[in-house]
């Protein structure tokens, strides 16, 4: 893994500040010599990079929590029993098959 120090393009490209993976040893050598990239490992991450990633992860976490709450509300609404009025008169025809009414006539 390599950190891009200066943006470049050609056979491969990289934007300043990004971490890229390169396999071609000749390209790696040329970019290292020219000062476009440097070796990168997770251990060498700066406090600023760690803070930025932490903030990004917190934001993503908050968004996912909101999405979970919205989905819970949708599930509750979809599985909610219809409200009935206990004072409403009972319809004796409710729940009967309409074809049964034809047979009765």
DRENMI-20416 format. One line per field, with one value per residue: residue number from 1; residue in three letters; y, z, x of N, C-alpha, C, O in turn. Coordinates in steps of 0.02 Angstrom, whole numbers. Layout:
resi NUM;...
resn ALA;...
npy Y;...
npz Z;...
npx X;...
capy Y;...
capz Z;...
capx X;...
cpy Y;...
cpz Z;...
cpx X;...
opy Y;...
opz Z;...
opx X;...
***
This chain:
resi 1;2;3;4;5;6;7;8;9;10;11;12;13;14;15;16;17;18;19;20;21;22;23;24;25;26;27;28;29;30;31;32;33;34;35;36;37;38;39;40;41;42;43;44;45;46;47;48;49;50;51;52;53;54;55;56;57;58;59;60;61;62;63;64;65;66;67;68;69;70;71;72;73;74;75;76;77;78;79;80;81;82;83;84;85;86;87;88;89;90;91;92;93;94;95;96;97;98;99;100;101;102;103;104;105
resn UNK;UNK;UNK;UNK;UNK;UNK;UNK;UNK;UNK;UNK;UNK;UNK;UNK;UNK;UNK;UNK;UNK;UNK;UNK;UNK;UNK;UNK;UNK;UNK;UNK;UNK;UNK;UNK;UNK;UNK;UNK;UNK;UNK;UNK;UNK;UNK;UNK;UNK;UNK;UNK;UNK;UNK;UNK;UNK;UNK;UNK;UNK;UNK;UNK;UNK;UNK;UNK;UNK;UNK;UNK;UNK;UNK;UNK;UNK;UNK;UNK;UNK;UNK;UNK;UNK;UNK;UNK;UNK;UNK;UNK;UNK;UNK;UNK;UNK;UNK;UNK;UNK;UNK;UNK;UNK;UNK;UNK;UNK;UNK;UNK;UNK;UNK;UNK;UNK;UNK;UNK;UNK;UNK;UNK;UNK;UNK;UNK;UNK;UNK;UNK;UNK;UNK;UNK;UNK;UNK
npy -58;113;286;426;564;669;712;611;543;418;264;215;297;421;510;650;618;503;324;196;40;-40;-148;-167;-170;-86;30;67;93;201;299;313;363;484;550;546;451;362;230;145;104;38;62;179;285;451;558;647;581;469;531;590;475;416;512;502;370;379;465;385;280;347;378;249;206;291;243;113;140;198;88;1;71;66;-73;-95;-23;-94;-217;-190;-212;-181;-43;-56;1;-13;19;12;-51;-226;-304;-419;-477;-467;-540;-647;-752;-680;-758;-847;-771;-764;-894;-902;-832
npz 0;-35;0;-81;-121;-209;-336;-483;-651;-778;-832;-716;-591;-463;-325;-226;-56;-50;-23;-109;-199;-271;-389;-488;-497;-563;-590;-459;-410;-492;-456;-319;-321;-386;-292;-281;-213;-55;55;142;290;402;531;525;517;530;667;625;514;577;661;566;502;611;639;521;530;645;597;496;576;653;549;511;628;628;513;555;656;578;499;599;640;522;514;632;600;489;543;636;720;652;714;809;843;996;1021;902;797;770;617;545;422;396;348;285;141;-14;-110;-36;3;-114;-126;-20;-64
npx 42;21;40;-21;72;79;-33;-54;-52;-59;0;-49;-150;-162;-231;-189;-161;-237;-241;-164;-152;-18;62;156;324;417;344;313;443;482;385;410;543;520;449;313;239;231;282;154;69;-53;-13;59;-27;-86;-136;-233;-287;-341;-434;-519;-570;-634;-734;-806;-851;-931;-1031;-1086;-1132;-1231;-1321;-1358;-1421;-1533;-1596;-1626;-1720;-1821;-1856;-1902;-2016;-2091;-2111;-2185;-2299;-2344;-2376;-2471;-2624;-2784;-2876;-3023;-3186;-3258;-3389;-3454;-3583;-3610;-3585;-3684;-3663;-3531;-3379;-3438;-3451;-3485;-3549;-3620;-3728;-3802;-3846;-3933;-4044
capy 0;174;348;472;629;717;681;592;497;385;194;214;365;428;578;668;600;436;265;153;-23;-49;-212;-163;-146;-31;90;85;122;268;346;326;407;550;581;546;405;337;168;161;49;61;85;246;334;511;571;680;529;428;572;597;411;408;555;473;310;402;490;326;245;385;369;181;204;321;196;58;166;205;20;-24;105;37;-141;-89;0;-148;-274;-165;-235;-124;-22;-64;40;-62;41;4;-110;-284;-317;-492;-499;-460;-603;-698;-755;-651;-811;-877;-729;-782;-959;-893;-799
capz 0;-42;7;-136;-95;-262;-386;-545;-694;-829;-832;-655;-568;-391;-302;-165;7;-54;-16;-167;-201;-334;-391;-537;-461;-601;-578;-389;-405;-524;-417;-257;-337;-406;-234;-289;-165;-1;84;189;329;450;592;514;506;572;711;584;474;623;683;510;493;668;628;466;555;690;555;464;629;667;493;514;685;604;466;594;688;526;481;655;637;465;533;681;563;444;582;684;711;638;772;803;891;1035;1021;835;791;737;553;540;356;391;346;246;70;-52;-147;11;1;-174;-113;27;-97
capx 0;60;4;-5;95;62;-76;-21;-89;-19;-23;-90;-161;-174;-247;-153;-193;-268;-199;-175;-114;18;98;210;384;448;303;324;509;481;344;446;600;495;417;240;209;273;256;100;42;-103;22;87;-80;-80;-193;-284;-320;-381;-490;-565;-604;-677;-792;-844;-884;-984;-1086;-1117;-1167;-1292;-1367;-1385;-1468;-1595;-1627;-1654;-1781;-1873;-1879;-1942;-2081;-2127;-2130;-2238;-2359;-2367;-2401;-2519;-2693;-2828;-2913;-3095;-3224;-3297;-3458;-3482;-3627;-3581;-3616;-3692;-3641;-3458;-3342;-3472;-3436;-3541;-3584;-3668;-3788;-3839;-3877;-3988;-4100
cpy 62;235;395;541;686;680;666;548;473;314;181;286;364;500;590;651;531;381;218;90;-29;-115;-211;-131;-87;34;114;121;193;319;363;375;478;586;586;502;390;273;187;98;78;89;156;300;392;518;603;629;487;466;578;532;399;449;527;411;328;426;432;288;280;376;299;173;234;274;138;80;174;137;-11;6;77;-33;-139;-69;-56;-206;-254;-192;-173;-107;-31;-24;-8;-43;29;-57;-166;-297;-393;-519;-498;-529;-659;-695;-728;-704;-846;-837;-746;-847;-951;-865;-844
cpz 0;-33;-48;-107;-144;-313;-450;-587;-749;-835;-770;-634;-493;-374;-235;-103;8;-44;-74;-160;-270;-331;-438;-505;-497;-589;-506;-380;-433;-482;-349;-268;-353;-348;-239;-237;-109;25;136;226;379;513;586;503;555;615;672;543;518;646;627;499;550;661;574;490;604;650;523;516;647;612;494;572;665;557;503;627;638;506;536;654;579;481;582;647;520;483;634;668;696;701;759;858;930;1037;954;833;752;673;545;473;348;393;308;173;31;-91;-101;11;-59;-163;-67;-6;-141
cpx 45;14;27;11;79;19;-37;-67;-43;-45;-66;-100;-174;-188;-214;-195;-226;-217;-216;-133;-83;56;158;271;417;410;313;390;511;443;377;504;577;460;342;204;258;242;204;81;-8;-70;47;35;-74;-143;-250;-323;-366;-443;-543;-604;-653;-741;-837;-883;-941;-1044;-1123;-1158;-1233;-1344;-1399;-1434;-1535;-1633;-1660;-1720;-1838;-1900;-1921;-2012;-2123;-2152;-2188;-2303;-2388;-2398;-2453;-2589;-2736;-2868;-2987;-3129;-3268;-3371;-3492;-3527;-3593;-3620;-3623;-3668;-3565;-3426;-3377;-3450;-3495;-3580;-3634;-3733;-3831;-3877;-3938;-4050;-4140
opy 63;235;403;571;742;623;704;521;505;303;142;331;313;546;546;666;505;390;203;87;-24;-135;-249;-71;-43;86;174;173;238;375;419;423;526;645;626;515;403;262;237;44;137;134;191;355;383;488;589;633;471;438;572;534;375;424;528;402;295;410;431;265;247;369;291;137;207;268;116;43;158;129;-46;-29;67;-51;-177;-95;-65;-241;-297;-193;-120;-152;-15;-18;-41;-86;36;-108;-154;-301;-427;-579;-524;-571;-712;-642;-750;-694;-871;-865;-743;-855;-987;-872;-822
opz 30;-55;-59;-73;-123;-330;-469;-561;-765;-841;-773;-657;-464;-404;-192;-99;61;-57;-86;-122;-321;-278;-429;-489;-464;-578;-494;-348;-402;-473;-326;-231;-334;-353;-204;-220;-115;18;170;196;396;544;636;482;614;602;684;537;499;651;640;488;538;674;579;471;604;667;523;500;654;626;480;566;682;561;484;627;653;496;522;665;586;463;576;663;517;456;671;610;725;737;705;914;901;1053;948;864;708;675;541;467;300;434;299;148;43;-104;-125;19;-54;-186;-73;21;-172
opx 98;-43;87;-30;66;33;7;-116;7;-106;-114;-64;-194;-160;-212;-254;-240;-157;-274;-85;-117;80;205;270;444;441;321;394;538;466;373;512;610;443;311;147;318;181;211;76;-4;-97;55;51;-59;-195;-309;-384;-422;-497;-603;-665;-709;-796;-898;-941;-993;-1101;-1185;-1213;-1284;-1403;-1458;-1484;-1588;-1694;-1714;-1769;-1895;-1960;-1969;-2062;-2183;-2208;-2236;-2357;-2449;-2441;-2477;-2610;-2725;-2891;-3012;-3102;-3311;-3413;-3553;-3512;-3553;-3682;-3572;-3655;-3538;-3443;-3348;-3432;-3552;-3640;-3685;-3787;-3893;-3934;-3988;-4105;-4188
***
